[in-house]
């Protein structure tokens, strides 16, 4: 019986860690931007208005927690959500608070990352 309680406590601790990770507004903003796919730090910086070092700190926390992954392509490192189910959690929070968040991709910014340059050249 005690072993079963320990396993249950471990599961609860793991779930609490996800909520702790989401207590930071910058991390939520980054995840919202990653909804449409992977982005590099310069893209996140342009859209969110945070310093590159600050964004990198938040990305490191989320990468260590297993929420996001990175991929190197030349000079750029691209980040993406590991499990899209995290967006169901974010959507539930928005619904719960009744305060939906505008999607950052709707904002027109200048970014020279490969994704934005390709979009600009095709559009």
HUFENRA-V672113 format. One record per residue. RES is the residue in one letter. SS is DSSP state (~ for helix, > for strand, _ for the rest). PSI is psi in radians with two decimals (* if undefined). OMEGA is omega in whole degrees, -180 to 180 (NA if undefined). Layout:
# HUFENRA-V672113
RES|SS|PSI|OMEGA / RES|SS|PSI|OMEGA
This chain:
# HUFENRA-V672113
X|_|-0.71|180 / X|~|-0.69|178 / X|~|-0.70|179 / X|~|-0.71|179 / X|~|-0.67|178 / X|~|-0.73|178 / X|~|-0.73|180 / X|~|-0.72|178 / X|~|-0.70|178 / X|~|-0.72|178 / X|~|-0.72|179 / X|~|-0.69|177 / X|~|-0.74|179 / X|~|-0.74|179 / X|~|-0.69|179 / X|~|-0.61|179 / X|~|-0.65|177 / X|~|-0.77|178 / X|~|-0.69|177 / X|~|-0.71|179 / X|~|-0.64|-177 / X|_|0.11|180 / X|_|-0.03|-178 / X|_|2.11|-177 / X|~|-0.63|-180 / X|~|-0.65|179 / X|~|-0.68|177 / X|~|-0.74|179 / X|~|-0.74|179 / X|~|-0.83|179 / X|~|-0.70|178 / X|~|-0.65|178 / X|~|-0.57|-179 / X|~|-0.01|180 / X|~|-0.63|-175 / X|~|0.17|177 / X|_|-2.92|-175 / X|_|2.63|178 / X|>|2.68|177 / X|>|2.95|-177 / X|~|-0.68|-179 / X|~|-0.60|177 / X|~|-0.83|178 / X|~|-0.71|180 / X|~|-0.79|-179 / X|~|-0.73|-177 / X|~|-0.64|-173 / X|~|-0.37|179 / X|_|0.19|176 / X|_|2.73|175 / X|_|2.64|-179 / X|~|-0.73|-178 / X|~|-0.65|179 / X|~|-0.77|178 / X|~|-0.76|180 / X|~|-0.67|177 / X|~|-0.81|-179 / X|~|-0.68|177 / X|~|-0.69|179 / X|~|-0.74|179 / X|~|-0.79|-178 / X|~|-0.60|178 / X|~|-0.77|179 / X|~|-0.55|180 / X|_|-0.14|179 / X|_|0.30|-180 / X|_|-0.61|178 / X|>|2.86|175 / X|>|2.75|175 / X|>|2.77|179 / X|>|2.23|180 / X|>|2.37|175 / X|>|1.66|-175 / X|_|-2.18|-180 / X|_|-0.33|-174 / X|>|2.53|171 / X|>|2.18|-178 / X|>|2.48|-178 / X|>|2.56|177 / X|>|2.74|177 / X|>|2.39|180 / X|_|-0.80|-176 / X|_|1.97|-178 / X|_|-0.15|177 / X|_|-0.31|177 / X|~|-0.48|-179 / X|~|-0.46|174 / X|~|-0.64|177 / X|~|-0.82|180 / X|~|-0.70|178 / X|~|-0.70|179 / X|~|-0.67|179 / X|~|-0.75|179 / X|~|-0.72|179 / X|~|-0.73|-179 / X|~|-0.76|-178 / X|~|-0.32|-176 / X|_|0.32|-178 / X|_|1.41|178 / X|_|2.63|-178 / X|_|2.31|175 / X|_|2.43|179 / X|_|2.22|-176 / X|~|-0.41|-179 / X|~|-0.26|178 / X|~|-0.19|-178 / X|_|2.34|180 / X|_|1.98|-179 / X|_|2.89|177 / X|_|2.07|179 / X|_|2.34|-178 / X|_|0.40|178 / X|_|2.79|-178 / X|~|-0.63|-180 / X|~|-0.81|-178 / X|~|-0.68|179 / X|~|-0.71|179 / X|~|-0.72|180 / X|~|-0.73|-180 / X|~|-0.71|-179 / X|~|-0.50|180 / X|~|-0.30|-174 / X|_|*|NA
